């Protein structure tokens, strides 16, 4: 009886943990809805990414991604591949793709920012921080 209870109790937890849902968010401040959709689709088409956030502020684009945990060793390759794809599609944008969790966390905070000047300043600040080497 105890075995059956344990099996029926723990099996749903294992199944919930095996979810393959991909979450992609793009800032609502993007004036060009078509560009916003295409960037979202580019991130969605990258199968190694399980969550991503894109902030489009003027000609600045910050994309923060999280790679599937079992593919952590390929983070840098996925970053470069996605950055190259976006840069080829939009050569007029200054693009930064980062798999750093801090970038992802900070970009999540900026998703609902309404002030475009403040948003652009914050994106520039985050891009400068990403370029620093420690």
C-alpha positions in Angstrom: 0.0 0.0 0.0 2.8 2.4 0.9 4.5 1.7 -2.4 1.4 2.6 -4.4 1.0 5.8 -2.4 4.6 6.8 -3.0 4.3 6.1 -6.8 1.0 8.0 -7.2 2.3 10.8 -5.1 5.7 11.4 -6.8 4.9 10.6 -10.4 3.0 13.9 -11.1 6.0 15.9 -9.7 8.3 14.2 -12.2 6.0 14.8 -15.1 5.6 18.5 -14.2 9.4 18.9 -14.2 9.6 17.5 -17.7 7.7 20.5 -19.3 9.2 21.7 -22.5 7.3 25.0 -22.7 9.4 27.9 -24.2 8.8 31.4 -22.8 9.8 34.4 -24.9 8.9 38.0 -24.1 9.6 41.1 -26.1 9.3 44.6 -24.8 6.0 46.4 -25.6 7.8 49.7 -26.4 8.8 48.4 -29.8 7.1 50.8 -32.3 7.4 48.4 -35.2 5.2 45.4 -34.4 6.5 43.4 -37.3 10.1 43.7 -36.1 8.9 42.7 -32.6 7.2 39.6 -34.0 10.2 38.6 -36.1 12.6 38.9 -33.2 10.3 36.9 -31.0 10.1 34.2 -33.7 13.9 34.1 -34.1 14.2 33.4 -30.4 11.5 30.8 -30.5 13.1 29.0 -33.5 16.2 28.5 -31.5 15.5 25.1 -29.9 18.3 25.3 -27.3 16.6 28.4 -25.6 13.9 27.7 -23.0 13.3 31.3 -22.0 14.3 34.6 -23.6 13.6 38.3 -23.2 14.2 41.0 -25.8 14.3 44.7 -25.1 14.1 47.0 -28.2 14.8 50.6 -27.5 15.4 52.7 -30.5 18.3 51.2 -32.4 19.5 49.2 -29.4 18.4 45.5 -28.9 19.2 43.5 -25.8 18.4 39.8 -25.9 18.8 37.8 -22.7 18.4 34.1 -23.1 18.5 31.1 -20.9 19.8 27.9 -22.5 18.3 24.5 -21.5 20.2 23.3 -18.4 21.6 20.1 -20.0 23.1 22.3 -22.8 25.0 24.7 -20.6 28.3 23.8 -22.3 26.8 25.2 -25.6 25.8 28.6 -24.2 28.4 30.6 -26.0 27.7 28.9 -29.3 23.9 29.6 -29.0 24.6 33.2 -28.1 26.9 33.7 -31.1 24.5 31.9 -33.5 21.5 34.0 -32.4 23.4 37.2 -32.4 24.6 36.5 -36.0 21.0 35.7 -37.1 19.6 38.9 -35.7 22.5 41.0 -37.0 22.0 39.6 -40.5 18.3 40.2 -40.4 18.6 43.7 -38.9 22.0 45.3 -39.7 20.8 48.7 -38.5 20.4 47.5 -34.9 23.1 47.4 -32.2 22.5 43.9 -30.9 23.7 42.1 -27.8 22.7 38.6 -27.0 23.6 37.4 -23.5 23.1 34.1 -21.7 24.1 35.7 -18.4 21.4 35.2 -15.8 21.9 38.7 -14.3 21.1 40.2 -17.8 18.0 38.0 -18.0 16.9 39.1 -14.6 17.5 42.9 -15.3 15.8 42.7 -18.7 12.7 41.1 -17.0 12.5 44.2 -14.8 12.6 46.5 -17.9 9.8 44.7 -19.8 7.1 47.0 -18.4 9.1 50.3 -18.5 7.0 53.0 -20.2 9.5 55.8 -20.4 11.5 55.2 -23.6 14.4 57.5 -22.6 14.9 55.7 -19.3 14.6 52.4 -21.1 17.2 53.3 -23.7 19.6 54.5 -20.9 19.1 51.3 -19.0 19.7 49.1 -22.0 23.0 51.0 -22.8 24.1 50.6 -19.2 23.4 46.9 -19.3 25.2 46.5 -22.6 28.2 48.3 -21.2 28.2 46.0 -18.1 28.1 43.0 -20.3 31.2 44.1 -22.2 33.2 44.5 -19.1 35.6 41.7 -18.3 36.1 40.8 -14.6 
